[in-house]
Amino acid sequence: MADVRRGSASLAGGQQKDWMTSGEVARALNMTRAAIRRWAREGLVDAIKTPGGQYRFRREALAKLTDVKRLHPNGAPAPAAARRGRS
């Protein structure tokens, strides 16, 4: 398993780190951290949970989050029953 401690994924030479916090993702998408964490819990975006209970997101997953946000601009995806066409 990759080491996801703060700053550990940073590379020499100023390259971007591989993992992002929920706060970093929320700022990038202009959303709340709570909405990003909810999406992670609901499986709408791939994330790992650290031993301390914090979510970490791969930088490349940001593209997927952008797609989800476009489908759910208010940050609240439809309930699972509604997505399946049931009430």
Secondary structure by P-SEA (a helix, b strand, c coil): cccccccccccccccccccccaaaaaaaacccaaaaaaaaaaccbbbbbcccbbbbbcccaaaaaaaaaaacccccccccccccccc
